């Protein structure tokens, strides 16, 4: 992931630090998100102009899963 406009470290949903391993100092060989599966529906929460610009944080992913699981059995 490339840092763009200084926003790549911020989650596009909540705006907090997304803990991207690729953008850490020193950069890591991978990021926590590479071991995760993101439900396609979560990307509907990202403003269109921010899609594919920065990582969704782990907290937003966890919160999304909690909200969706009871409704959809995911």
Helices and strands as residue ranges (DSSP letters): G 32-35, G 40-45, G 48-50, H 58-72
